[in-house]
């Protein structure tokens, strides 16, 4: 399992580096059988009006054991479970599939004790799939899930604090006839001057009868930006993503989304969102990323206003070792609105120091024809984790000189230094033959590759140095009538 050694060390210290599913998220459904052979389905329990607490744990986890021995969840189950008020169900979800039943019983080699003697509620074993579905990254992770499917990370709290979460009004089961509720804003978050932004929101039915219509408005203070009459047939606790229409913005704007039609509960009729005005720049875009020990988790893309990909590196394709600096030059094809997005498949960004690696960074900047800096589109310093972040850019000028850049200016090798493989990136002003020759420092030829005739534009070639002795080498790229030579280091 990725990051496992650093992760275990963090868990044994009881340290949680960052949260998983944020409060208010919809809990994924699951069906699981406990160690007594009883099957449980989350959504069936929620539909019965039950509140559900899930405790993601591992038999070897010290903080998990300490919390179980403290008895908070056992007290909740005794007071509010089937033998109490019957409003709550609690599940201990053992989420490390490498542990055994002996570990649960306290007789194995990866255990803190006999868990079955401490816990008085159902234990579900071999549940790494549920742990992963909830995006969990540390033990213990404890969520309280309300009948409306929304969850709260209630954590290692006392029984009284847990009760305060599941007995709150917003965690009550549906009871009103007409109760539409607004969840998260899901529309665009970047605006280019004069360009429309798609506005949308998640709508949930908290009423006991099917929701068939409501009116939703987007408000900038007291100003109504747009209004939409929604109609459909939404079951209790059902969710619909509502496309509200488009609006234009000329500045950074915080707005609210409100249900303006009548219903039986106005407390959940509002959500909020924001739009940031895109940074103006040129068509010549430079992306620079310093990676931590897991570059394969990182991906990035630049898309236009219609969602067309201008350029990208998909997750799993990025090479390099921790501390390597990777660079790309991208030319936007025309003026207009674009968005840069960087993603991390593990959800920790390039915040490598939390796992004993280095903190990376990412910058996205635009340049003029003379390669003079014009504007900064995105700047990340590696001090926090993320699953995805974006920066908007309004390309307001096309670099006429891009095609006139010399081969030396548009050729990169990354990573450098490298082990076994590196990537050669270069751009051709016009179609022509290309190839490389690699020599050592005393002039001996190590590699000769003919790329054939290539079209104008950007090209990437992976160079395989497997089996070649570590040292310094010179890569000479011949393309068209130009030649450039780069010095590289094979580790």
N, C-alpha and C positions, 0 to 999 in steps of 0.2 A: 504494500500500500504506500502510495506516494507520501513523502514527508514523515513516514511512520516513526523513525527514531527520534527526530526532534519533537514530533507530536506527543509521543509517549512521555518524553521528559517533561514537556509542558503540563501534561495531564497529571503526572505524579506530584507536581507542585500546585495543582489546582488552579492553573492560570488559563484564562480564556482570552485568546488574542483578539477575536472579533466575533460578532454575532452571525447567525446563519439567516434563516428566514426572518425578515423583520416583522415586528408586531403589526398585526392587521392583515398579514398574508393569509391566503386560503390554505388550510391544512390539506395535504394530499391524503386521499383515502387509502386505507389498507385493510386487508383481511389477514389475520394471523391466528395460529393455534398456540395456546399457552402450554406449559410443561405438564399440565394435568389433562391435556387433550381437549380442552374447550376452545371452540372457534369464536373469534370476535371480529366484528366489522365496524370500523370507526363511524362511517356515515349512518349506519343503522342505529347506532347508539345516539348520535346527534339528532337524528330524526325523531327519536323518542323523547327528546328534550333534555337528554343527559349532557353534563359537562364532562370533559375527558382530560385527564392529566397524563402525559406521557413522559416517562423518565428514561432518557437514553443513557445507558450505563455500560460498564465493562467489569468483569469479575476482578481484574487486576488493578482497577482504578482506586487509589487511596481516598481521594475526596468523595467518590461515589459511595464507598463503604462507610465513611464517617457520616455522611448525610443519611444513609439508610439506618445506621445504628441510632442516630439522633431521633428518629421516629416521627418526623413531621408529616410525611406522606402517609405513614401508617395511621397516624391520628386522623388525618383527613378522611381516609378510607373508612375508619371505624365510625366516625361521626356522620359522614355525608354519603357513604357508600350504600350497598344493598341492605345492610343491617342497621343503617342509620336513617337519614332523611331520604335516601335513595335518589339523590340528585347528581351524584358524581361517580365516575368510574376512573380508576387509576391503573396504569400499566407500567411495570418495570420491563424495559425493552433492552435485553442484553444484545449489544450491537457489534461485538467482535466475534465473527464466525470462526476464528481460530481457537477460541476457548471451548471447553467441553462441559458436559453435565457434571463431571467430577469437580470442575472449577466452581460451578454454581453451588455444589454441595460442600465446598470447602476442603475437599480432599485432593484437588488437582495441584498442578505446579504454577498456575497463573491465577491466583485467587487471594482475596483478602480475608476470606472466611466463608461460613455457611450462609449464603444469601437466603436460602429457603427458611432458615430459622428466624430471620429478622423481618422479612417482608410478608405482610398479610394480604397482599393483593396479587392479581395474576402476574406471572412472570412469563415473558415471551423470549425464547432463546433463538439464536442464529438469525438475528434480524438486522444484519448489515444493510439489506436492501431498503428497509424503512428508514434507517439512519441516513442513508445516502439520498433517499427521496426528499428528506427534510433539509438536505444541504448541510447536515451537521459536520462539525470539524473538531469538537472537543467533548469530553465527558466530565461531569454529567451535564447534559443539556435537558432542561425540563420546560415543557410547554403546557400551557392550559389552553384547551380548545373549546370554544363556545358552540352552541347549537347551530349558529350561523356559519360554521366552518372557520371563522377567523381565530387566529391563535395569538397568544401572548407568551413571551418567554418569561415565565414566572420564576424560574431559577430555584436556588437552594434556599427557599424562604421557609418561614414558620408556618404552621397550620393556619394560624389566624390570617397571615398575609395571603396565603393561597385562597382562603375562603373569601377574602375581600375582592380577589380577582374574579372568581366564578360566580359570586353573588351580586356583582355590580349590575346595574340596569342594562348596560350594553351587552351583557353576556346572557341575558334572559332568552328563553325560547320564544319563538314567534307566538303572539297571542292576539294581535290586532288584525282587523280585516284588511285594511288598506295601508300598507307601510312600506313604500319604496325607500331605499337607502342608497346613497352615493358612496362608492369606495374610492379607489385611486384614480387620479387623472392619468390617462394613457396616451395622450396626444403628443404633438411635436413640442420640443423644448428649445428649439433654435429658430430664430426669425431673421430673415434677410429683409432689408428695407423694401417695401412694396410687394414682397412675396407672401402668398397665403400660407398659413400654418394650419394643418389639420388638427382639429380639436376632438377629443374623445374621452370617455369616462366609463368606468365599470359601474353598472347599476345592479343592485341586489334586491330581491323581493323578500322582505322580512314579514310580510303579511301571511295570514293563514289561508287566504284564497289566492288564486293565480292573479298576477299583476298584468293588466292589459294595456294600460296607457299612463303616461305622465308627461309633464312639460319640464324641460331642463334648460336653464339659461346660464350663459357665461357672463360674469360681471367683472368689470374693472372698476372697483369702488361702487359708485352709484350708477355707472354707465353700463348699459346692457350691450355686450359685444355681439351676441347672437342668441337665438332661442330656438329650441327644437322640440317638436311634439313627437314623442316616442310612442309606438304601439307594438304590441306583441302578445305573448302568452307565456309568462314566466312563472314557473313553479315556486313554491315556498323554498327559500334559500337558493333559488336559481340566480345565476349571474349572466348578464348580457353586456357585451361591450358596445356602447352606443356611439356611433359616429355623429357628432353634433354639427359638423360643417367646418368652415374655415374662417379665420380672422387674420388681419394684418396688424403688424406692430412696428413702431418706429423707435422703441426704446425697450430696455429691460422692464418686464411687467410681471407683477404678481396679481393673480386673479382668483376668483372663487367660482365654483360651479354649484348651482343651486336648483333644487326642485321647487318650482313655483306653483305647481298645481296642488290642490288640497289633498291632504292625507291625514291619517290618524296619529302620526308621530313626527314632529318637525325636528326633533333632536338630531336625526341622522340625515338631514336633507342637504348637507353642504359638504363639499370637498374643496381642495385648493390645488393650484398649480402655478407654474411660472414659466416664462419664456425669456431667454437671454438673446439679445441682439448679436448676430454673428459679427465677428471681427473682419473688417475689410482687408483684403490682401491681393497679391498677384497670383498668376497661374502657376508660378514655379514654387513648389512646396517641398520643403526638406523635413524629413522625419528622422529623428535620432533617438535610439533606445539603448540604454545600458541595461543588460539583463542580469538577473540573479542566477541561482543555480538551476532554475527550471525554465529556460527560455521557450521550451516546447509548449508551455501553458499559455503563452502570449500570442495574440493575433491582432491585426489592425486592418482597417479598411477606410477608404475614402469613397463616398457615394455622392451622386448629384441629387437634386431636389426630387427627381422621379424615382430615386432608389437604385439607379444604375451604378454598378461598381466601376469606379475609375481605376483603382488599383487596390491590392490587398495582399496580406500575408495571412493565410489561414492558420488556426491553431494546430500545432503539431509540426509545422513546417519550418519554424524559426530555429536556426542552429546557434552554436556558440556555447561558451562556458561563462561562469559567473564573472562579472566585471567587464566582459566584452562590450564594446560600443558598436552598434550596428547602424547603418545609415541607408536611406533611400531618397532619391529625387523623383518627384512625381510632377507631371505637367497636366493641369486641368485643361480640358479641351476647349472650354469657352467660358465666358462670363456667366455668373449666376451663383446660386446658393449650393454649398457643399457641406458635408459633415464628415469630420474625422472621428472614428470610434476605435478605442483600444479595449481589448477584452482579455480576461484571464479565466481559464477554464476551472481553476481551483478556487477562485474567489478571493485571493489574497493579493491581487495586483503584483507589483514588483517589490513588495515589502518583505524582502528576503531576510532581514535581520531577525525577524521573529522566529525563523527556523535555523539560525546560525549561519546564514549566508550574508550577502551584501544587499543593501537597498539600491535598486536600480533607479532609472529615471526615464522620462519620455518628453521630448520637446517636438513641437510641430511649428515651423516658421515659414514665412514666405519671403522671397527675394526678388530683386529686380534683375534687369538684363546684365548688370555688372556684378551680380552675386552679392549685392549690398542688402543687408537685412531691412525688411519692410515692416513685418508685423508678426506677433506671436499668437498662434491659434490655440495651442494647448501646451500646458507646462505642468508636469507631474514630478514630484521629488522623491517618491518611493516611501513616504512616511506613513502610509495607510494602505489598507487593502481595498479592492474593488472587484466586481465581476465585469463591469463595463463602464466606461466613461466616454463622453463625447465633447467635441469642440466644434462650433460652427464657423464657417468661413464664407464670406461674400467676395467672390472673385470679381474684382472691378476693373482689372486690366490684364491683358494677355502679353506675356513676355515674347516680344518679337525676336529677341536675341537668343532664345533658348536653343534654336537650331544651330546657332553659330558658336556654341560652346565647344571648346577643344575636347578631343578624346580624353585628354588627361583630366579635364574638369568634370567629366561625366562618368568616370570609371572608379569603382570602389571594390575593395576586397574585404569581406567580412565573414566570420570574425578574423581578427588578426591581432595577436597570435592565435593559432588554432591547433587542434589535434585531428589528424587523419583527413578531415574534409573542410573546405571553405567555399564560399560563394563569390564568384566574379560577377559584378553587375556593371553594365556599360550601355551607352546609348549611341545609336548611329544616326547621323543627320540624313543619310540616304542609304539605300540598299547597296550591299557590296559584300565581298568576301571577308571573312574574319577567322582568326585563329590565334593560338598562343604558343609560345615556347617558354619552358621553364628551365633555368640553369642554376647551378650552385655558384658560390662566390669565386670559384676558380675557372668558371666558364664551361664546365661540363654540362651537356644537355641532359636533363632529367625527364622531360615530358614535351611532347609535340602534339598538339590537338588542332585539327582543322574543323572549324564550325560550319564550313560551307558558305553559301551565299545567304545572307540574312536581310530581312526587310528593315526599313528605317524604324527607329523606335528603341524602346528599352529591352534589354536581354539579360537573362541570368543564367549562369552556368555553374554547376557544382563541380569543383575540382577535387579529385580523390588522390590524396597523398599517402594512402595506406601502403605500408611496406617500405616507405622512403625514410631514410635516417633523419632524425630531428636536426634542425639547423636553420640557417637563413638562406632564402632562395629569391631569385629575381624572376618575376613573371612579365614577359613582354607580350603585349596585346597588339596585334596588327589588324586594323580594320579600315577598309578602303585605302586611302593614301596616307593614313596616320598610324603612328606607333607610340605607345606609352609603356613605360616599365615601372613596376611596383615591387617594393621590397616586402617580403613576407617572412614570418617566423613560424616554423613547424615545431610544435612542442613535443 
